[in-house]
Amino acid sequence: MKYFTLLATVLFVSMTLIQPINAQDINPKITTFLMFEGQAEEAMTFYTSLFDDSEIISITKYGSDGPGGPEAEGTVQHAVFTLKGRRYIAIDSFGHQFTFTPSISLFVHCDSEDELITLYEKLIEGGTAAMPLGDYGFSKKFGWVQDRFGVSWQLNYGPLNFE
């Protein structure tokens, strides 16, 4: 009986002193948001084909009466997809004066040299090399590409050394 009374007292005090916990407090998230100009669905399909544990989770498309007008019809208004289990958001947006820049990139630590080479070769198709595959001192196998959609990818295999 003493055990039950002690437990009840601890629970009562805990409930009166502890503030409610919101879901966002338990699992805060920062999600990468990619804005394309009419190629979001093609890019997501391409990216999810490159990585295991990847999928397009949801996709909503613009209708002819959407904010992009009739020319935006069928493009991505909002989509959620995963790459290796990590969540991303993508949209198509039109008429702005900016696009992707290499100052923000997706860094991929590859599990094998073969994975690194395969990803590099597929991502560089129609894109450009910022740093061709090589030994850069900080990494024995590293490459940096901007793909055909304008998204930058840093690809690494092996330990990183920044000493």
TAGI-V345567 format. One record per residue. RES is the residue in three letters. SS is DSSP state (@ for helix, = for strand, . for the rest). OMEGA is omega as a letter, one per 20 degrees, with the letter a starting at -180 (none if undefined). Layout:
res->RES ss->SS omega->OMEGA
res->RES ss->SS omega->OMEGA
//
This chain:
res->MET ss->. omega->r
res->LYS ss->@ omega->r
res->TYR ss->@ omega->r
res->PHE ss->@ omega->r
res->THR ss->@ omega->r
res->LEU ss->@ omega->r
res->LEU ss->@ omega->r
res->ALA ss->@ omega->r
res->THR ss->@ omega->r
res->VAL ss->@ omega->r
res->LEU ss->@ omega->a
res->PHE ss->@ omega->r
res->VAL ss->@ omega->r
res->SER ss->@ omega->a
res->MET ss->@ omega->a
res->THR ss->@ omega->a
res->LEU ss->@ omega->a
res->ILE ss->. omega->r
res->GLN ss->. omega->r
res->PRO ss->. omega->r
res->ILE ss->. omega->r
res->ASN ss->. omega->a
res->ALA ss->@ omega->a
res->GLN ss->@ omega->r
res->ASP ss->@ omega->a
res->ILE ss->@ omega->a
res->ASN ss->. omega->r
res->PRO ss->. omega->a
res->LYS ss->. omega->r
res->ILE ss->. omega->a
res->THR ss->. omega->r
res->THR ss->= omega->a
res->PHE ss->= omega->a
res->LEU ss->= omega->a
res->MET ss->= omega->a
res->PHE ss->= omega->r
res->GLU ss->. omega->r
res->GLY ss->. omega->a
res->GLN ss->. omega->a
res->ALA ss->@ omega->a
res->GLU ss->@ omega->r
res->GLU ss->@ omega->r
res->ALA ss->@ omega->a
res->MET ss->@ omega->r
res->THR ss->@ omega->r
res->PHE ss->@ omega->a
res->TYR ss->@ omega->a
res->THR ss->@ omega->r
res->SER ss->@ omega->a
res->LEU ss->@ omega->a
res->PHE ss->. omega->r
res->ASP ss->. omega->r
res->ASP ss->. omega->a
res->SER ss->. omega->r
res->GLU ss->= omega->r
res->ILE ss->= omega->a
res->ILE ss->= omega->r
res->SER ss->= omega->r
res->ILE ss->= omega->r
res->THR ss->= omega->a
res->LYS ss->= omega->r
res->TYR ss->. omega->r
res->GLY ss->. omega->a
res->SER ss->. omega->a
res->ASP ss->. omega->a
res->GLY ss->. omega->a
res->PRO ss->. omega->r
res->GLY ss->. omega->a
res->GLY ss->. omega->a
res->PRO ss->@ omega->a
res->GLU ss->@ omega->r
res->ALA ss->@ omega->a
res->GLU ss->. omega->r
res->GLY ss->. omega->r
res->THR ss->. omega->a
res->VAL ss->= omega->r
res->GLN ss->= omega->r
res->HIS ss->= omega->r
res->ALA ss->= omega->r
res->VAL ss->= omega->r
res->PHE ss->= omega->r
res->THR ss->= omega->r
res->LEU ss->= omega->a
res->LYS ss->. omega->r
res->GLY ss->. omega->a
res->ARG ss->= omega->a
res->ARG ss->= omega->r
res->TYR ss->= omega->r
res->ILE ss->= omega->r
res->ALA ss->= omega->r
res->ILE ss->= omega->r
res->ASP ss->= omega->r
res->SER ss->. omega->a
res->PHE ss->. omega->r
res->GLY ss->. omega->r
res->HIS ss->. omega->a
res->GLN ss->. omega->a
res->PHE ss->. omega->r
res->THR ss->. omega->r
res->PHE ss->. omega->r
res->THR ss->. omega->r
res->PRO ss->. omega->r
res->SER ss->. omega->r
res->ILE ss->. omega->a
res->SER ss->= omega->r
res->LEU ss->= omega->a
res->PHE ss->= omega->a
res->VAL ss->= omega->r
res->HIS ss->= omega->a
res->CYS ss->= omega->a
res->ASP ss->. omega->r
res->SER ss->. omega->r
res->GLU ss->@ omega->r
res->ASP ss->@ omega->r
res->GLU ss->@ omega->r
res->LEU ss->@ omega->a
res->ILE ss->@ omega->r
res->THR ss->@ omega->r
res->LEU ss->@ omega->a
res->TYR ss->@ omega->a
res->GLU ss->@ omega->a
res->LYS ss->@ omega->a
res->LEU ss->@ omega->a
res->ILE ss->@ omega->r
res->GLU ss->. omega->a
res->GLY ss->. omega->r
res->GLY ss->. omega->a
res->THR ss->= omega->r
res->ALA ss->= omega->r
res->ALA ss->= omega->r
res->MET ss->= omega->r
res->PRO ss->= omega->r
res->LEU ss->= omega->r
res->GLY ss->= omega->r
res->ASP ss->. omega->a
res->TYR ss->. omega->r
res->GLY ss->. omega->r
res->PHE ss->. omega->r
res->SER ss->. omega->r
res->LYS ss->. omega->r
res->LYS ss->= omega->a
res->PHE ss->= omega->r
res->GLY ss->= omega->a
res->TRP ss->= omega->a
res->VAL ss->= omega->r
res->GLN ss->= omega->a
res->ASP ss->. omega->a
res->ARG ss->. omega->r
res->PHE ss->. omega->r
res->GLY ss->. omega->a
res->VAL ss->. omega->r
res->SER ss->= omega->a
res->TRP ss->= omega->r
res->GLN ss->= omega->a
res->LEU ss->= omega->a
res->ASN ss->= omega->r
res->TYR ss->= omega->r
res->GLY ss->. omega->a
res->PRO ss->. omega->r
res->LEU ss->. omega->a
res->ASN ss->. omega->a
res->PHE ss->. omega->r
res->GLU ss->. omega->none
//
